[in-house]
Amino acid sequence: MSGNQLEETPRIDLDNPPARILGIESSCDETAAAVVENGREILSNAVASQVDLHAQFGGIFPEVASRQHILSIYPIVDQALKDAHLKLSDLDGIAVTRGPGLPGSLVVGINMAKGLAIGSGLPLLGINHLEGHLYSAWLEEEGKKKKKTPKFPLLALIVSGGHTELILMKEHLVYERLGGTLDDAAGEAFDKVARLLELGYPGGPAIQEAATDGDPNAFDFPRSWLEDSFNFSFSGLKTAVLRKVQQLEKQKSKLPKKNLAASFQAAAVDVLFQKTLRAAEEFGTKDILIAGGVSANQALRGKFKGQRKYSVHIPPLFLCTDNAAMIAGAGCYRFHAGQRDSFEMDAAPTWAISDL
């Protein structure tokens, strides 16, 4: 190269960061491992569900979850590597959910990731579980048609069993938390109302199924708008359903479970939808991203897809619930950004996305 010439730095496509990452997820009741390439392409995605195990308790039993993770973690990681037709030496790094989540469950995944990183010499990346949910919107199945990429700035609604948050995502890995739940998360409210109506566990799918043949206008349940903020509150809605059930039982009326489920679902979805659109309008975003377990709800998906003002990105159903592909996907971006974590990294059960 002559003295007056500069070597051009290769341009990195931020929507396809060059990395092949193994992801491990064990924050709650799913033991999962996956391999993702370039932050987009899912090479494997293995999940061991504990739903049937916890159904007998009507909810997640933390100690049982931890023990089951210990039994499942090795075979799940092994399956993910085999399904991707790769060895550890073919990877660039190992990403694992550091938090938020159940402490005992998180530790199982973290220790597995540390062991693999020590044995292979690969970098260790601690990933925020909520950030993983956001990056599920970028993922694609291997060999499938490329989908439209979310554009920044975008308004993200993370809605799950433990979280309901509105996030302004300004660019890759840059977030501003606009608001969140002040009490019950939306998914938690679904679980509690499903338990109240004796519809089964998990509550989200049970409520959705019952609501399919119900009348969403049968009961006028309250919407908590909290007009001066982008926060959410679902405890009042849950209590309103409880009082209606008690009233009907006192009258010795047969519980119209389908109508109760449909009316509850309509109220919850209405608040999630309207507040998200209001935030998108106030902050001038063109794209909306919906992620988390409750984003699998068909009424919620239908509401957002039915409007025409905003481009809406919702992951396919298998990426809405907890999975390791989203952790590996986020790990690709973190790897490219230069993140490397030490083996002293510990679980962060209450790690907020605003702390990233």
C-alpha positions as CSV (number, residue, x, y, z in Angstrom):
1,M,0.0,0.0,0.0
2,S,1.4,3.4,-1.0
3,G,1.8,6.2,1.5
4,N,-1.2,8.2,0.4
5,Q,-3.6,5.2,0.4
6,L,-5.7,4.1,3.3
7,E,-6.8,0.5,3.8
8,E,-10.6,0.6,3.9
9,T,-12.1,-0.9,7.0
10,P,-14.7,-3.7,6.1
11,R,-18.2,-2.5,6.9
12,I,-20.0,-4.7,9.4
13,D,-23.7,-5.3,8.8
14,L,-25.2,-4.6,12.3
15,D,-28.3,-6.7,11.3
16,N,-26.0,-9.7,10.7
17,P,-23.1,-9.4,13.2
18,P,-20.5,-12.0,12.2
19,A,-20.6,-14.6,15.0
20,R,-21.8,-18.1,15.7
21,I,-23.0,-18.4,19.3
22,L,-24.2,-21.2,21.5
23,G,-27.0,-19.9,23.8
24,I,-28.2,-21.4,27.1
25,E,-31.4,-20.5,28.8
26,S,-32.6,-21.7,32.2
27,S,-34.2,-18.6,33.8
28,C,-37.5,-20.2,34.8
29,D,-39.0,-23.5,33.8
30,E,-37.6,-24.2,30.3
31,T,-34.2,-25.8,29.9
32,A,-33.0,-24.7,26.4
33,A,-29.9,-24.5,24.2
34,A,-29.5,-23.2,20.6
35,V,-27.0,-22.1,18.1
36,V,-27.5,-18.9,16.1
37,E,-25.3,-17.5,13.3
38,N,-24.9,-13.8,12.5
39,G,-27.7,-12.8,15.0
40,R,-30.3,-14.0,12.5
41,E,-30.1,-17.7,11.5
42,I,-31.2,-20.4,13.9
43,L,-29.0,-23.4,13.3
44,S,-30.6,-25.4,16.2
45,N,-33.1,-24.8,19.0
46,A,-33.6,-27.4,21.6
47,V,-36.1,-27.0,24.5
48,A,-37.0,-29.2,27.4
49,S,-40.3,-28.0,28.9
50,Q,-41.3,-28.4,32.5
51,V,-45.0,-27.4,32.0
52,D,-46.4,-30.8,32.8
53,L,-44.3,-31.0,35.9
54,H,-45.4,-27.7,37.3
55,A,-49.1,-28.1,36.3
56,Q,-49.7,-30.3,39.3
57,F,-48.7,-27.3,41.5
58,G,-50.8,-24.8,39.5
59,G,-47.7,-22.7,39.0
60,I,-43.9,-22.8,39.0
61,F,-42.3,-24.5,42.0
62,P,-38.7,-23.0,42.1
63,E,-36.9,-25.9,43.8
64,V,-38.5,-28.4,41.4
65,A,-37.5,-26.2,38.5
66,S,-33.8,-26.1,39.6
67,R,-33.6,-29.9,40.1
68,Q,-35.1,-30.5,36.6
69,H,-32.7,-28.0,35.0
70,I,-29.8,-30.1,36.5
71,L,-31.2,-33.2,34.9
72,S,-31.9,-31.6,31.5
73,I,-29.1,-29.1,30.9
74,Y,-26.3,-31.5,29.6
75,P,-28.5,-33.5,27.1
76,I,-30.2,-30.3,25.8
77,V,-26.8,-28.6,25.1
78,D,-25.6,-31.8,23.5
79,Q,-28.7,-31.9,21.3
80,A,-28.4,-28.3,20.2
81,L,-24.8,-28.9,19.0
82,K,-25.7,-32.1,17.2
83,D,-28.8,-30.5,15.6
84,A,-26.5,-27.7,14.3
85,H,-23.9,-30.3,13.1
86,L,-21.2,-28.4,15.0
87,K,-18.6,-28.9,17.7
88,L,-17.7,-26.3,20.4
89,S,-14.5,-25.5,18.3
90,D,-16.8,-24.3,15.5
91,L,-18.3,-21.6,17.7
92,D,-17.2,-18.0,18.5
93,G,-18.7,-17.8,22.0
94,I,-21.1,-19.1,24.6
95,A,-24.0,-16.9,25.8
96,V,-26.1,-17.7,28.8
97,T,-29.1,-16.0,30.6
98,R,-27.6,-14.2,33.6
99,G,-31.0,-12.7,34.7
100,P,-33.6,-11.8,35.5
101,G,-35.1,-15.1,36.7
102,L,-35.2,-17.6,39.5
103,P,-31.9,-17.7,41.2
104,G,-31.6,-21.5,41.5
105,S,-32.5,-22.0,37.9
106,L,-30.2,-19.3,36.6
107,V,-27.2,-20.8,38.4
108,V,-27.6,-24.1,36.6
109,G,-27.4,-22.5,33.2
110,I,-24.5,-20.2,34.2
111,N,-22.4,-23.0,35.6
112,M,-23.0,-25.1,32.5
113,A,-21.9,-22.2,30.3
114,K,-18.8,-21.5,32.5
115,G,-17.8,-25.1,32.3
116,L,-18.0,-25.1,28.5
117,A,-16.2,-21.9,28.2
118,I,-13.4,-23.0,30.5
119,G,-13.0,-26.3,28.6
120,S,-13.2,-24.8,25.1
121,G,-11.5,-21.4,25.7
122,L,-14.5,-19.7,24.2
123,P,-15.6,-16.3,25.5
124,L,-18.4,-16.2,28.0
125,L,-21.3,-13.8,27.6
126,G,-23.9,-13.1,30.3
127,I,-27.2,-12.0,28.6
128,N,-30.2,-10.2,29.9
129,H,-33.3,-12.3,29.5
130,L,-35.5,-9.4,28.4
131,E,-32.9,-8.3,25.8
132,G,-33.1,-11.8,24.5
133,H,-36.8,-11.5,24.0
134,L,-36.3,-8.3,22.0
135,Y,-33.8,-10.0,19.7
136,S,-36.2,-12.9,19.0
137,A,-37.7,-10.5,16.5
138,W,-34.6,-10.7,14.4
139,L,-34.3,-14.5,14.3
140,E,-35.1,-16.6,11.2
141,E,-35.2,-20.4,10.7
142,E,-32.5,-21.8,8.6
143,G,-33.5,-22.0,5.0
144,K,-36.6,-20.0,5.4
145,K,-37.5,-16.8,3.5
146,K,-35.8,-13.7,4.9
147,K,-38.2,-11.5,6.8
148,K,-38.4,-7.7,7.2
149,T,-35.9,-6.3,9.7
150,P,-37.1,-4.0,12.5
151,K,-36.1,-0.4,11.9
152,F,-34.9,2.0,14.6
153,P,-36.0,3.8,16.6
154,L,-38.7,1.3,17.6
155,L,-41.1,0.9,20.4
156,A,-40.9,-2.5,22.1
157,L,-43.5,-4.1,24.4
158,I,-42.1,-6.9,26.5
159,V,-45.1,-8.8,27.9
160,S,-44.7,-12.1,29.8
161,G,-45.4,-13.9,33.0
162,G,-43.0,-11.8,35.0
163,H,-42.7,-8.6,33.0
164,T,-44.7,-5.9,31.2
165,E,-42.5,-3.1,30.0
166,L,-42.4,-0.5,27.3
167,I,-38.9,0.1,25.9
168,L,-37.7,2.7,23.4
169,M,-35.0,0.9,21.4
170,K,-32.9,3.6,19.8
171,E,-30.5,1.3,18.0
172,H,-28.9,-2.0,18.6
173,L,-28.2,-2.6,22.3
174,V,-29.4,1.0,23.3
175,Y,-32.6,1.1,25.4
176,E,-34.7,3.6,27.3
177,R,-37.3,2.2,29.6
178,L,-40.5,4.2,29.3
179,G,-42.7,2.3,31.8
180,G,-43.6,-1.0,33.3
181,T,-46.0,-2.8,35.6
182,L,-46.6,-1.4,39.0
183,D,-48.0,-4.7,40.3
184,D,-49.0,-7.9,38.4
185,A,-47.4,-8.5,35.0
186,A,-49.9,-9.2,32.3
187,G,-48.9,-12.9,32.1
188,E,-49.2,-13.2,35.9
189,A,-52.7,-11.8,35.7
190,F,-53.6,-14.3,33.0
191,D,-52.3,-17.1,35.3
192,K,-54.2,-15.9,38.3
193,V,-57.5,-15.4,36.5
194,A,-57.2,-18.9,34.9
195,R,-56.6,-20.4,38.3
196,L,-59.6,-18.5,39.7
197,L,-61.8,-19.8,36.8
198,E,-60.3,-23.3,37.2
199,L,-59.2,-23.3,33.5
200,G,-55.8,-24.9,34.1
201,Y,-52.1,-24.1,33.8
202,P,-50.4,-22.3,32.1
203,G,-53.0,-19.5,32.3
204,G,-52.3,-17.7,29.0
205,P,-53.2,-20.6,26.6
206,A,-56.1,-21.6,28.9
207,I,-57.7,-18.1,28.9
208,Q,-57.2,-17.8,25.2
209,E,-58.9,-21.2,24.5
210,A,-61.9,-20.4,26.8
211,A,-62.2,-16.9,25.3
212,T,-62.5,-18.3,21.8
213,D,-66.2,-19.1,22.3
214,G,-66.9,-16.3,24.8
215,D,-68.3,-12.8,24.5
216,P,-65.7,-10.1,25.2
217,N,-68.4,-7.6,25.9
218,A,-70.3,-9.8,28.4
219,F,-68.7,-8.0,31.4
220,D,-67.4,-4.4,31.4
221,F,-64.1,-5.0,33.3
222,P,-62.0,-1.9,34.1
223,R,-59.1,-0.7,32.2
224,S,-56.3,1.0,34.2
225,W,-54.9,3.7,31.9
226,L,-52.6,5.6,34.4
227,E,-52.9,8.5,32.0
228,D,-49.8,10.4,33.0
229,S,-47.4,7.6,32.5
230,F,-46.5,4.5,30.4
231,N,-46.8,2.2,33.4
232,F,-49.3,-0.6,33.7
233,S,-51.4,-2.0,36.4
234,F,-53.4,-5.3,36.2
235,S,-54.2,-5.9,39.9
236,G,-57.5,-4.0,39.6
237,L,-58.6,-6.0,36.6
238,K,-57.8,-9.2,38.4
239,T,-59.7,-8.1,41.5
240,A,-62.7,-7.1,39.3
241,V,-62.9,-10.6,37.9
242,L,-62.6,-12.1,41.4
243,R,-65.5,-9.9,42.7
244,K,-67.7,-10.8,39.7
245,V,-67.0,-14.5,40.3
246,Q,-67.9,-14.1,44.0
247,Q,-71.1,-12.2,43.1
248,L,-72.2,-14.9,40.7
249,E,-71.4,-17.6,43.1
250,K,-73.4,-15.8,45.8
251,Q,-76.3,-15.7,43.5
252,K,-75.8,-19.4,42.9
253,S,-75.4,-18.7,39.2
254,K,-73.5,-21.0,36.9
255,L,-70.2,-19.4,36.1
256,P,-70.0,-18.2,32.5
257,K,-66.3,-19.0,32.3
258,K,-66.0,-18.4,28.6
259,N,-67.5,-15.0,28.8
260,L,-65.5,-14.1,31.9
261,A,-62.3,-15.2,30.2
262,A,-63.1,-13.3,27.0
263,S,-64.0,-10.1,28.8
264,F,-60.9,-10.3,31.0
265,Q,-58.7,-10.9,27.9
266,A,-60.3,-8.1,26.0
267,A,-59.6,-5.6,28.9
268,A,-56.0,-6.7,29.3
269,V,-55.3,-6.6,25.5
270,D,-57.0,-3.3,25.1
271,V,-54.7,-1.6,27.7
272,L,-51.5,-3.2,26.2
273,F,-52.5,-2.2,22.7
274,Q,-53.6,1.4,23.4
275,K,-50.7,2.3,25.7
276,T,-48.2,0.9,23.2
277,L,-49.7,2.9,20.3
278,R,-49.7,6.0,22.5
279,A,-46.0,5.6,23.3
280,A,-45.1,5.0,19.6
281,E,-47.0,8.1,18.6
282,E,-45.4,10.3,21.4
283,F,-41.8,9.1,20.5
284,G,-42.3,9.1,16.8
285,T,-41.4,5.5,16.1
286,K,-42.6,3.8,12.9
287,D,-41.9,0.2,14.0
288,I,-43.4,-1.7,17.0
289,L,-41.9,-4.9,18.4
290,I,-43.9,-7.2,20.6
291,A,-42.1,-10.0,22.5
292,G,-42.4,-12.3,25.5
293,G,-44.7,-15.2,26.3
294,V,-48.0,-13.2,26.2
295,S,-47.1,-12.0,22.6
296,A,-48.3,-15.5,21.6
297,N,-51.8,-14.5,22.5
298,Q,-53.9,-14.4,19.3
299,A,-56.2,-11.6,20.5
300,L,-53.1,-9.4,21.2
301,R,-51.4,-10.3,17.9
302,G,-54.7,-9.7,16.0
303,K,-55.0,-6.2,17.5
304,F,-51.6,-5.1,16.5
305,K,-51.7,-6.7,13.1
306,G,-55.1,-5.1,12.4
307,Q,-53.8,-1.5,12.6
308,R,-52.1,0.0,9.6
309,K,-50.2,3.0,11.0
310,Y,-47.2,1.1,12.3
311,S,-45.0,-1.8,11.1
312,V,-45.3,-4.5,13.7
313,H,-42.8,-7.2,14.4
314,I,-43.9,-10.2,16.5
315,P,-41.8,-13.4,16.7
316,P,-43.3,-16.7,15.6
317,L,-45.0,-18.6,18.3
318,F,-42.1,-20.9,19.1
319,L,-39.9,-17.9,19.8
320,C,-42.5,-16.1,22.1
321,T,-42.0,-18.3,25.1
322,D,-38.6,-18.8,26.7
323,N,-36.0,-20.3,24.4
324,A,-32.2,-20.2,23.9
325,A,-32.2,-19.0,20.3
326,M,-33.1,-15.5,21.5
327,I,-30.2,-15.7,24.0
328,A,-27.8,-16.8,21.3
329,G,-29.2,-14.1,19.0
330,A,-28.6,-11.3,21.5
331,G,-25.2,-12.9,22.2
332,C,-24.2,-12.4,18.6
333,Y,-24.7,-8.6,19.0
334,R,-23.0,-8.5,22.4
335,F,-20.1,-10.5,21.1
336,H,-19.7,-8.1,18.2
337,A,-19.9,-5.1,20.6
338,G,-16.9,-6.5,22.5
339,Q,-18.6,-7.9,25.6
340,R,-16.6,-10.6,27.4
341,D,-17.5,-11.7,30.9
342,S,-15.3,-13.2,33.6
343,F,-15.8,-16.6,35.2
344,E,-16.7,-14.7,38.4
345,M,-20.0,-13.7,36.8
346,D,-22.9,-14.5,39.0
347,A,-26.7,-14.7,38.5
348,A,-28.6,-11.4,38.5
349,P,-32.2,-12.4,39.4
350,T,-33.5,-8.8,39.3
351,W,-31.4,-7.5,36.5
352,A,-33.3,-4.7,34.7
353,I,-32.9,-4.0,31.0
354,S,-32.5,-0.3,31.9
355,D,-29.2,-1.3,33.6
356,L,-27.6,-2.5,30.5
